[in-house]
Amino acid sequence: MSNLPTLEFDAIIVGGGGSGLRSALQLAQSGHKTAVVSKVFPTRSHTVSAQGGITCAIASEDPDDDWRWHMYDTVKGSDYIGDQDAIEYMCSVGPEAVFELEHMGLPFSRKENGRIYQRPFGGQSKDFGKGGQAARTCAAADRTGHALLHTLYQGNIAAGSTIFSEWFAVDLVKNAAGAVTGVIAICMETGEVSYIKSKATVLATGGAGRIYASTTNALMNTGDGTGMALRAGFVQQDMEMWQFHPTGIAGAGTLVTEGCRGEGGYLVNKDGERFMERYAPNAKDLAGRDVVARSMVLEILEGRGAGPNGDHVLLKLDHLGEDILHSRLPGIVELSKTFAHVDPVKEPIPVVPTCHYMMGGLPTNIHGQAITIDANGQDKIVDGLYAVGEAACVSVHGANRLGGNSLLDLVVFGRSAGLYINQALTSGIELQASSDSDVEQAMGRLGRWNASTSTGEAPAQLKRELQECMQLNFGVFRKEAPMQEGIKKLEELRARIGDAYLGDKSMAFNTARLEALELDNLLEIAEATAFSAEGRRESRGAHARDDFQERDDENWLAHSIYSPETKQLSQRAVNFSPKIMDTMEPMIRKY
C-alpha cells in the first residue's frame, strides 16, 4: 500500500455543508492546516435547501425572549430524550453564534428598525409554554440555508481552508488502538484514490433521507459518514427517530417550509376544514412536526384526503396575499409552481408528510467527540473521531427536532467542535500511525466493487427495493409484523448487494461507482433504523407504533444504542443534569 498517495492535515472535515464549513472555519482561522472533503461543490451541500430559519432567542421580535424558554420548548419537543446539558449549551450559546454569523455578513431579512427578522415556528412558546406562540426563528426570506452556506464558504476561502471539492470519502482508516487516523477518498475527476491522514477527522456528512422512497432530501443525502462509522464498528444512537416533515409537495417530496404556517398559512382537508384545530387545539398548525405529520396521515386514512386519489391534504396560503408571499416566501411560490403546478397566491398547495431529518447518528458530547460504549456499558471517547450536524447525535433533538433547530445545531456544534479540536491540536495530539494492513482494510470495499462480476444485479434496482422496503415498513406509523418483514427483506438485500455488479469500472468521473458505494451506506443505515425501530417498544416523538401507542417512561426514557457488530439494541441514559437550569422533568406533551 506504500504507493498510495498520502495527504496530511491537522484536521479533515468530511462534508462541506453548514456544520462542516463552520468547524473548518474555526480551525482555519486558528491557523491549523485544515481540509474539507466534499462530494459536491460545498455551496451545493444540502444545507442550501434549508428554508425557514435559525431558531434562537436573540430577542429581536420580542425584547423579553429568553434562551431558557427556547430550552424548555426543545426539551419538550424532544419528547424528553434530548440531553438537557447539550440543549442548555445550544440554546444559551446560540445567540453568540448567530451574532457571529451576522458579523460574517449573513444577509438576514430585517425589520423596520433594522434588527434581524424573526418568524413564528412550530413548538416555540413564551414563558415555559404558558405565554403563547413565540416568534424566534431568524430568517433570510425562505432561503436561510442558502444564505448561511454561502457566508460560511466565503469565510473558509478567506481563512485558507483547503477544499477537496468533488472528492468522495470511502471509509475511515483506524490504527491498532482503534483510533481514527483519516479517510480513504476518491478524486471524482480522475478516479485517483488517496489516504487523507489527520489528527482529527470530523464527520459532517449530513442525513440519509434517501433510505426512503419519498424524501425532502437531495439525491446525495446517503449518510456516507454514518455508513463509514457503522462499517468501522462504531455504535449509533436513536436511529429509529426519523422526522417526517408535514409538508412535502405531494408526488415530488420537495420541502415546503414550516415558515408558511409561521406566516399564517394553515392545513385543510378535502372539505376545506382546518383539521389541526381538532388534534392540537392550542398550537394548531404550529404543533410539533411529529404531531402535525401524524394528524395529516390520520386525515388521509380516514378518507378526508384531497385530490382524485384522496392521498394528500392542502396547505392554504392564498389568504396571506401576494405581497407577503412574494416578499417572505418567494422560494415557496417558485417551488410550488415548478413541482405542484400551483400558484399559492391563488390556490392551495397539495402536501403530504415526507421523510426529512435523521435525529439519530453517531453519539457525541458537546465538543463533537465521538462516543462508543465499552464492554461495561460505559461511555468511551473514540480518539481522532468527531461528528457534527445531522450525522451526530449530541442529542439536542431527542425523538423529535423542532423547526429551525437544525441550523442552530450546525453553527453551535460546528463551532464548538472547532474550538475543542483547536485546543487539542495546540496542546499536542499524537496518534499511533496506521499500518499498511489498516489502510488496506479501509480499501476493501473499493476492491470488492472493482472485482465484481456480471453474475450480480445492478445497484439501481437494489436501491429502489431498499427504499420501497423502508417506506412501506418504517414510515410514519409502525407495527411489529411489517417491521419484522422489513428486517427480513433487508437481510436478503444485504446478500444481494454483497454480490451486486458494477458494470462501469472506468476511472474518470465514474458516477456509477459512487452510487454503488452510496448503496452500501444506505444499507447500513436502513438496517440500523430497522433494528432500532423494532426494538423500541413504545411510541415517542417521531417513532409512532400502532401496537405500542403510549410513551413508556418506565422502560424507555433512554437513548437506544445500536451495535453494528451484534445487531443488538441497548440503552444509554439521557442526561437530565443541565449546568445552569433545574432539571426539566418529563411531562405529557400537549400542543
KAMOQUI-V127018 format. One record per residue. N is the residue number from 1. PSI is psi in radians with two decimals (999 if undefined). OMEGA is omega in whole degrees, 0 to 359 (none if undefined). Layout:
n:N psi:PSI omega:OMEGA
n:N psi:PSI omega:OMEGA
//
This chain:
n:1 psi:-0.07 omega:187
n:2 psi:-0.28 omega:179
n:3 psi:0.01 omega:179
n:4 psi:2.18 omega:179
n:5 psi:2.35 omega:180
n:6 psi:2.24 omega:177
n:7 psi:2.42 omega:186
n:8 psi:2.33 omega:180
n:9 psi:2.82 omega:174
n:10 psi:-0.74 omega:181
n:11 psi:2.44 omega:172
n:12 psi:2.43 omega:179
n:13 psi:2.11 omega:180
n:14 psi:1.84 omega:183
n:15 psi:2.23 omega:183
n:16 psi:0.57 omega:175
n:17 psi:-2.81 omega:186
n:18 psi:-0.85 omega:184
n:19 psi:-0.68 omega:180
n:20 psi:-0.82 omega:181
n:21 psi:-0.54 omega:179
n:22 psi:-0.70 omega:176
n:23 psi:-0.82 omega:182
n:24 psi:-0.71 omega:180
n:25 psi:-0.80 omega:181
n:26 psi:-0.75 omega:184
n:27 psi:-0.74 omega:181
n:28 psi:-0.70 omega:179
n:29 psi:-0.43 omega:179
n:30 psi:0.04 omega:175
n:31 psi:0.20 omega:180
n:32 psi:2.64 omega:178
n:33 psi:1.84 omega:192
n:34 psi:2.35 omega:177
n:35 psi:2.46 omega:172
n:36 psi:2.15 omega:178
n:37 psi:2.02 omega:184
n:38 psi:2.31 omega:183
n:39 psi:-0.19 omega:171
n:40 psi:2.85 omega:174
n:41 psi:2.30 omega:192
n:42 psi:-0.68 omega:183
n:43 psi:-0.02 omega:172
n:44 psi:-0.01 omega:179
n:45 psi:2.81 omega:192
n:46 psi:-0.28 omega:174
n:47 psi:-0.49 omega:183
n:48 psi:-0.37 omega:182
n:49 psi:-0.12 omega:180
n:50 psi:2.32 omega:189
n:51 psi:-0.98 omega:197
n:52 psi:-0.84 omega:181
n:53 psi:-3.03 omega:180
n:54 psi:1.97 omega:182
n:55 psi:2.14 omega:186
n:56 psi:2.37 omega:185
n:57 psi:1.28 omega:179
n:58 psi:0.03 omega:174
n:59 psi:0.69 omega:177
n:60 psi:-0.87 omega:181
n:61 psi:-0.71 omega:181
n:62 psi:1.89 omega:184
n:63 psi:-0.34 omega:182
n:64 psi:-0.01 omega:184
n:65 psi:2.62 omega:188
n:66 psi:2.35 omega:180
n:67 psi:-0.42 omega:180
n:68 psi:-0.60 omega:177
n:69 psi:-0.69 omega:178
n:70 psi:-0.70 omega:178
n:71 psi:-0.79 omega:179
n:72 psi:-0.81 omega:181
n:73 psi:-0.69 omega:183
n:74 psi:-0.70 omega:178
n:75 psi:-0.78 omega:178
n:76 psi:-0.76 omega:180
n:77 psi:-0.63 omega:183
n:78 psi:-0.03 omega:185
n:79 psi:0.62 omega:170
n:80 psi:0.30 omega:169
n:81 psi:0.34 omega:169
n:82 psi:2.47 omega:180
n:83 psi:2.12 omega:191
n:84 psi:-0.45 omega:176
n:85 psi:-0.70 omega:182
n:86 psi:-0.71 omega:180
n:87 psi:-0.72 omega:178
n:88 psi:-0.77 omega:180
n:89 psi:-0.84 omega:183
n:90 psi:-0.80 omega:185
n:91 psi:-0.57 omega:182
n:92 psi:-0.61 omega:180
n:93 psi:-0.34 omega:184
n:94 psi:-0.91 omega:183
n:95 psi:-0.67 omega:179
n:96 psi:-0.78 omega:181
n:97 psi:-0.64 omega:180
n:98 psi:-0.71 omega:178
n:99 psi:-0.60 omega:175
n:100 psi:-0.73 omega:178
n:101 psi:-0.72 omega:180
n:102 psi:-0.72 omega:180
n:103 psi:-0.39 omega:174
n:104 psi:-0.23 omega:177
n:105 psi:0.30 omega:179
n:106 psi:2.12 omega:186
n:107 psi:1.27 omega:178
n:108 psi:2.66 omega:168
n:109 psi:2.65 omega:185
n:110 psi:2.67 omega:171
n:111 psi:3.04 omega:179
n:112 psi:-0.66 omega:184
n:113 psi:0.08 omega:177
n:114 psi:-0.16 omega:179
n:115 psi:2.85 omega:180
n:116 psi:2.36 omega:179
n:117 psi:2.29 omega:176
n:118 psi:2.38 omega:181
n:119 psi:2.73 omega:176
n:120 psi:2.53 omega:178
n:121 psi:2.85 omega:184
n:122 psi:2.48 omega:174
n:123 psi:0.12 omega:181
n:124 psi:2.26 omega:181
n:125 psi:2.95 omega:174
n:126 psi:2.74 omega:172
n:127 psi:0.94 omega:177
n:128 psi:0.78 omega:175
n:129 psi:-0.05 omega:185
n:130 psi:-0.19 omega:190
n:131 psi:0.28 omega:178
n:132 psi:-2.99 omega:186
n:133 psi:2.37 omega:176
n:134 psi:2.56 omega:171
n:135 psi:1.76 omega:191
n:136 psi:-0.01 omega:190
n:137 psi:1.90 omega:184
n:138 psi:2.20 omega:190
n:139 psi:2.61 omega:166
n:140 psi:1.55 omega:190
n:141 psi:-2.23 omega:175
n:142 psi:0.61 omega:180
n:143 psi:0.74 omega:187
n:144 psi:-0.71 omega:180
n:145 psi:-0.68 omega:178
n:146 psi:-0.86 omega:181
n:147 psi:-0.73 omega:181
n:148 psi:-0.83 omega:186
n:149 psi:-0.75 omega:179
n:150 psi:-0.68 omega:178
n:151 psi:-0.80 omega:182
n:152 psi:-0.64 omega:179
n:153 psi:-0.79 omega:179
n:154 psi:-0.68 omega:178
n:155 psi:-0.71 omega:180
n:156 psi:-0.67 omega:178
n:157 psi:-0.77 omega:180
n:158 psi:-0.64 omega:185
n:159 psi:-0.19 omega:176
n:160 psi:0.40 omega:174
n:161 psi:2.51 omega:173
n:162 psi:2.15 omega:183
n:163 psi:2.03 omega:175
n:164 psi:1.54 omega:184
n:165 psi:2.38 omega:184
n:166 psi:0.80 omega:168
n:167 psi:2.44 omega:186
n:168 psi:2.09 omega:178
n:169 psi:2.27 omega:186
n:170 psi:-0.94 omega:181
n:171 psi:2.76 omega:177
n:172 psi:2.53 omega:173
n:173 psi:2.21 omega:179
n:174 psi:2.88 omega:173
n:175 psi:-3.05 omega:184
n:176 psi:-0.49 omega:182
n:177 psi:-0.02 omega:180
n:178 psi:0.09 omega:177
n:179 psi:2.75 omega:181
n:180 psi:2.25 omega:184
n:181 psi:0.15 omega:178
n:182 psi:-2.84 omega:182
n:183 psi:2.73 omega:167
n:184 psi:2.29 omega:182
n:185 psi:2.64 omega:179
n:186 psi:2.32 omega:169
n:187 psi:2.04 omega:186
n:188 psi:-0.67 omega:186
n:189 psi:-0.71 omega:185
n:190 psi:-0.35 omega:185
n:191 psi:0.07 omega:181
n:192 psi:2.43 omega:181
n:193 psi:2.37 omega:179
n:194 psi:2.75 omega:171
n:195 psi:2.00 omega:178
n:196 psi:1.97 omega:190
n:197 psi:2.47 omega:184
n:198 psi:2.79 omega:176
n:199 psi:-0.34 omega:178
n:200 psi:2.14 omega:179
n:201 psi:2.08 omega:183
n:202 psi:2.11 omega:175
n:203 psi:2.04 omega:179
n:204 psi:0.88 omega:191
n:205 psi:0.09 omega:174
n:206 psi:-2.78 omega:188
n:207 psi:-2.98 omega:185
n:208 psi:0.75 omega:182
n:209 psi:-0.32 omega:182
n:210 psi:0.06 omega:170
n:211 psi:-0.27 omega:179
n:212 psi:2.69 omega:181
n:213 psi:-0.57 omega:180
n:214 psi:2.06 omega:184
n:215 psi:2.67 omega:174
n:216 psi:-0.13 omega:185
n:217 psi:2.63 omega:178
n:218 psi:2.91 omega:180
n:219 psi:-0.45 omega:184
n:220 psi:-0.15 omega:185
n:221 psi:1.35 omega:185
n:222 psi:0.25 omega:173
n:223 psi:0.79 omega:187
n:224 psi:-0.70 omega:180
n:225 psi:-0.69 omega:179
n:226 psi:-0.74 omega:177
n:227 psi:-0.75 omega:179
n:228 psi:-0.76 omega:181
n:229 psi:-0.71 omega:179
n:230 psi:-0.75 omega:179
n:231 psi:-0.53 omega:180
n:232 psi:-0.03 omega:175
n:233 psi:0.19 omega:181
n:234 psi:2.41 omega:182
n:235 psi:2.74 omega:175
n:236 psi:2.63 omega:186
n:237 psi:2.43 omega:173
n:238 psi:0.72 omega:184
n:239 psi:-0.18 omega:177
n:240 psi:-0.22 omega:188
n:241 psi:1.62 omega:177
n:242 psi:2.22 omega:179
n:243 psi:2.25 omega:172
n:244 psi:1.98 omega:181
n:245 psi:2.33 omega:183
n:246 psi:-0.59 omega:190
n:247 psi:1.49 omega:166
n:248 psi:2.49 omega:180
n:249 psi:2.19 omega:184
n:250 psi:2.27 omega:178
n:251 psi:-0.48 omega:183
n:252 psi:-0.56 omega:181
n:253 psi:-0.07 omega:182
n:254 psi:2.42 omega:183
n:255 psi:2.36 omega:168
n:256 psi:1.95 omega:190
n:257 psi:2.59 omega:172
n:258 psi:-0.35 omega:177
n:259 psi:-0.47 omega:177
n:260 psi:-0.75 omega:179
n:261 psi:-0.54 omega:176
n:262 psi:-0.60 omega:181
n:263 psi:-0.07 omega:177
n:264 psi:0.06 omega:175
n:265 psi:2.80 omega:177
n:266 psi:2.81 omega:184
n:267 psi:2.46 omega:175
n:268 psi:2.69 omega:176
n:269 psi:-2.97 omega:185
n:270 psi:-0.39 omega:180
n:271 psi:0.03 omega:182
n:272 psi:0.19 omega:182
n:273 psi:2.38 omega:177
n:274 psi:1.48 omega:194
n:275 psi:-0.37 omega:182
n:276 psi:-0.34 omega:177
n:277 psi:-0.46 omega:179
n:278 psi:-0.61 omega:186
n:279 psi:-0.60 omega:182
n:280 psi:1.42 omega:190
n:281 psi:-0.49 omega:182
n:282 psi:-1.01 omega:184
n:283 psi:-0.37 omega:181
n:284 psi:-2.10 omega:186
n:285 psi:-0.14 omega:179
n:286 psi:0.57 omega:171
n:287 psi:3.09 omega:177
n:288 psi:2.64 omega:186
n:289 psi:-0.66 omega:180
n:290 psi:-0.67 omega:181
n:291 psi:-0.81 omega:182
n:292 psi:-0.77 omega:182
n:293 psi:-0.77 omega:180
n:294 psi:-0.69 omega:180
n:295 psi:-0.71 omega:179
n:296 psi:-0.77 omega:180
n:297 psi:-0.71 omega:179
n:298 psi:-0.74 omega:177
n:299 psi:-0.79 omega:182
n:300 psi:-0.78 omega:181
n:301 psi:-0.55 omega:181
n:302 psi:0.16 omega:172
n:303 psi:0.22 omega:181
n:304 psi:0.30 omega:178
n:305 psi:2.71 omega:181
n:306 psi:3.06 omega:177
n:307 psi:2.89 omega:183
n:308 psi:-0.55 omega:180
n:309 psi:0.05 omega:180
n:310 psi:0.64 omega:188
n:311 psi:0.26 omega:176
n:312 psi:3.02 omega:172
n:313 psi:-3.10 omega:187
n:314 psi:2.42 omega:176
n:315 psi:2.01 omega:187
n:316 psi:2.14 omega:181
n:317 psi:-0.19 omega:189
n:318 psi:-0.46 omega:181
n:319 psi:-0.23 omega:181
n:320 psi:-0.41 omega:178
n:321 psi:2.70 omega:186
n:322 psi:-0.71 omega:185
n:323 psi:-0.85 omega:180
n:324 psi:-0.82 omega:183
n:325 psi:-0.75 omega:183
n:326 psi:-0.43 omega:181
n:327 psi:-0.67 omega:186
n:328 psi:-0.39 omega:182
n:329 psi:0.83 omega:185
n:330 psi:-0.64 omega:181
n:331 psi:-0.64 omega:181
n:332 psi:-0.70 omega:178
n:333 psi:-0.79 omega:181
n:334 psi:-0.83 omega:182
n:335 psi:-0.72 omega:183
n:336 psi:-0.53 omega:175
n:337 psi:-0.71 omega:184
n:338 psi:-0.83 omega:191
n:339 psi:-0.42 omega:180
n:340 psi:-0.10 omega:183
n:341 psi:0.73 omega:183
n:342 psi:2.37 omega:173
n:343 psi:1.90 omega:186
n:344 psi:-0.26 omega:176
n:345 psi:-0.47 omega:186
n:346 psi:-0.58 omega:184
n:347 psi:2.81 omega:184
n:348 psi:2.75 omega:181
n:349 psi:2.29 omega:176
n:350 psi:2.15 omega:184
n:351 psi:2.74 omega:181
n:352 psi:2.56 omega:179
n:353 psi:2.35 omega:187
n:354 psi:2.42 omega:182
n:355 psi:2.31 omega:192
n:356 psi:-0.74 omega:192
n:357 psi:2.47 omega:180
n:358 psi:1.88 omega:179
n:359 psi:-0.47 omega:180
n:360 psi:-3.05 omega:179
n:361 psi:-2.86 omega:180
n:362 psi:2.11 omega:181
n:363 psi:2.34 omega:178
n:364 psi:2.91 omega:169
n:365 psi:-3.04 omega:185
n:366 psi:-0.21 omega:177
n:367 psi:0.04 omega:180
n:368 psi:0.02 omega:180
n:369 psi:2.27 omega:180
n:370 psi:2.49 omega:182
n:371 psi:2.40 omega:169
n:372 psi:3.07 omega:184
n:373 psi:2.23 omega:181
n:374 psi:-3.10 omega:185
n:375 psi:-0.44 omega:180
n:376 psi:0.16 omega:179
n:377 psi:0.23 omega:181
n:378 psi:2.64 omega:175
n:379 psi:2.44 omega:178
n:380 psi:2.25 omega:180
n:381 psi:2.38 omega:175
n:382 psi:2.01 omega:182
n:383 psi:2.37 omega:174
n:384 psi:-0.15 omega:184
n:385 psi:2.33 omega:180
n:386 psi:2.78 omega:174
n:387 psi:2.50 omega:179
n:388 psi:2.78 omega:176
n:389 psi:-2.60 omega:186
n:390 psi:-0.43 omega:180
n:391 psi:-0.32 omega:182
n:392 psi:2.78 omega:174
n:393 psi:1.63 omega:191
n:394 psi:-0.58 omega:354
n:395 psi:2.07 omega:177
n:396 psi:-0.16 omega:184
n:397 psi:-0.30 omega:178
n:398 psi:-2.19 omega:184
n:399 psi:-0.11 omega:181
n:400 psi:2.11 omega:179
n:401 psi:2.50 omega:172
n:402 psi:2.55 omega:179
n:403 psi:2.44 omega:178
n:404 psi:-0.26 omega:180
n:405 psi:-0.28 omega:181
n:406 psi:-0.77 omega:180
n:407 psi:-0.57 omega:177
n:408 psi:-0.76 omega:177
n:409 psi:-0.80 omega:181
n:410 psi:-0.93 omega:187
n:411 psi:-0.64 omega:182
n:412 psi:-0.83 omega:185
n:413 psi:-0.44 omega:170
n:414 psi:-0.78 omega:180
n:415 psi:-0.80 omega:185
n:416 psi:-0.60 omega:176
n:417 psi:-0.72 omega:178
n:418 psi:-0.77 omega:180
n:419 psi:-0.75 omega:182
n:420 psi:-0.78 omega:182
n:421 psi:-0.66 omega:176
n:422 psi:-0.81 omega:180
n:423 psi:-0.79 omega:182
n:424 psi:-0.74 omega:180
n:425 psi:-0.67 omega:181
n:426 psi:-0.67 omega:181
n:427 psi:-0.12 omega:173
n:428 psi:2.00 omega:176
n:429 psi:2.30 omega:172
n:430 psi:2.06 omega:176
n:431 psi:2.42 omega:176
n:432 psi:2.37 omega:183
n:433 psi:2.61 omega:175
n:434 psi:2.50 omega:180
n:435 psi:2.96 omega:177
n:436 psi:-0.65 omega:181
n:437 psi:-0.55 omega:175
n:438 psi:-0.78 omega:181
n:439 psi:-0.70 omega:180
n:440 psi:-0.70 omega:179
n:441 psi:-0.74 omega:180
n:442 psi:-0.33 omega:179
n:443 psi:-0.16 omega:189
n:444 psi:-0.71 omega:186
n:445 psi:-0.67 omega:177
n:446 psi:-0.79 omega:180
n:447 psi:-0.71 omega:182
n:448 psi:-0.73 omega:179
n:449 psi:-0.67 omega:181
n:450 psi:-0.48 omega:182
n:451 psi:0.02 omega:186
n:452 psi:2.58 omega:183
n:453 psi:2.84 omega:189
n:454 psi:0.05 omega:176
n:455 psi:-0.33 omega:183
n:456 psi:2.97 omega:180
n:457 psi:2.92 omega:179
n:458 psi:2.44 omega:181
n:459 psi:-0.63 omega:185
n:460 psi:-0.77 omega:181
n:461 psi:-0.70 omega:180
n:462 psi:-0.67 omega:178
n:463 psi:-0.76 omega:180
n:464 psi:-0.76 omega:181
n:465 psi:-0.70 omega:179
n:466 psi:-0.79 omega:181
n:467 psi:-0.69 omega:180
n:468 psi:-0.66 omega:178
n:469 psi:-0.78 omega:181
n:470 psi:-0.76 omega:182
n:471 psi:-0.72 omega:185
n:472 psi:-0.73 omega:191
n:473 psi:-0.26 omega:185
n:474 psi:0.73 omega:184
n:475 psi:-2.54 omega:184
n:476 psi:-0.76 omega:177
n:477 psi:2.42 omega:185
n:478 psi:2.62 omega:181
n:479 psi:2.64 omega:185
n:480 psi:-0.95 omega:187
n:481 psi:-0.88 omega:178
n:482 psi:-0.60 omega:180
n:483 psi:-0.69 omega:176
n:484 psi:-0.74 omega:176
n:485 psi:-0.82 omega:181
n:486 psi:-0.73 omega:180
n:487 psi:-0.72 omega:178
n:488 psi:-0.78 omega:181
n:489 psi:-0.71 omega:180
n:490 psi:-0.61 omega:178
n:491 psi:-0.76 omega:179
n:492 psi:-0.71 omega:179
n:493 psi:-0.61 omega:180
n:494 psi:-0.77 omega:180
n:495 psi:-0.73 omega:182
n:496 psi:-0.66 omega:179
n:497 psi:-0.60 omega:177
n:498 psi:-0.47 omega:181
n:499 psi:0.06 omega:187
n:500 psi:2.80 omega:188
n:501 psi:2.22 omega:173
n:502 psi:1.88 omega:185
n:503 psi:-0.67 omega:183
n:504 psi:1.97 omega:182
n:505 psi:0.33 omega:180
n:506 psi:2.92 omega:186
n:507 psi:-0.94 omega:191
n:508 psi:2.20 omega:176
n:509 psi:0.88 omega:180
n:510 psi:1.61 omega:182
n:511 psi:-0.42 omega:179
n:512 psi:-0.68 omega:179
n:513 psi:-0.72 omega:181
n:514 psi:-0.70 omega:180
n:515 psi:-0.59 omega:176
n:516 psi:-0.73 omega:179
n:517 psi:-0.64 omega:178
n:518 psi:-0.63 omega:180
n:519 psi:-0.72 omega:176
n:520 psi:-0.74 omega:180
n:521 psi:-0.76 omega:179
n:522 psi:-0.71 omega:181
n:523 psi:-0.82 omega:180
n:524 psi:-0.77 omega:185
n:525 psi:-0.69 omega:178
n:526 psi:-0.74 omega:181
n:527 psi:-0.74 omega:178
n:528 psi:-0.73 omega:179
n:529 psi:-0.81 omega:185
n:530 psi:-0.85 omega:181
n:531 psi:-0.66 omega:181
n:532 psi:-0.72 omega:182
n:533 psi:-0.70 omega:181
n:534 psi:-0.59 omega:185
n:535 psi:-0.50 omega:181
n:536 psi:1.75 omega:187
n:537 psi:1.21 omega:176
n:538 psi:3.04 omega:170
n:539 psi:2.21 omega:179
n:540 psi:2.23 omega:178
n:541 psi:-2.22 omega:185
n:542 psi:-0.21 omega:182
n:543 psi:1.73 omega:184
n:544 psi:2.06 omega:180
n:545 psi:2.29 omega:177
n:546 psi:-0.50 omega:184
n:547 psi:-0.23 omega:174
n:548 psi:1.46 omega:192
n:549 psi:-0.21 omega:183
n:550 psi:2.70 omega:172
n:551 psi:2.35 omega:184
n:552 psi:1.49 omega:184
n:553 psi:-0.41 omega:182
n:554 psi:-0.73 omega:184
n:555 psi:-0.37 omega:191
n:556 psi:0.39 omega:174
n:557 psi:1.17 omega:189
n:558 psi:2.80 omega:171
n:559 psi:2.54 omega:171
n:560 psi:2.48 omega:178
n:561 psi:2.12 omega:180
n:562 psi:2.21 omega:177
n:563 psi:2.10 omega:181
n:564 psi:-0.38 omega:183
n:565 psi:-0.69 omega:182
n:566 psi:-0.23 omega:187
n:567 psi:0.60 omega:178
n:568 psi:2.74 omega:178
n:569 psi:2.32 omega:173
n:570 psi:-3.07 omega:182
n:571 psi:2.67 omega:175
n:572 psi:2.42 omega:185
n:573 psi:2.50 omega:173
n:574 psi:2.51 omega:178
n:575 psi:2.04 omega:178
n:576 psi:0.47 omega:185
n:577 psi:1.29 omega:174
n:578 psi:2.72 omega:186
n:579 psi:-0.54 omega:184
n:580 psi:-0.85 omega:184
n:581 psi:2.86 omega:170
n:582 psi:2.75 omega:177
n:583 psi:2.41 omega:175
n:584 psi:1.89 omega:185
n:585 psi:2.55 omega:179
n:586 psi:2.35 omega:177
n:587 psi:2.98 omega:175
n:588 psi:2.36 omega:187
n:589 psi:1.91 omega:179
n:590 psi:2.48 omega:175
n:591 psi:999 omega:none
//
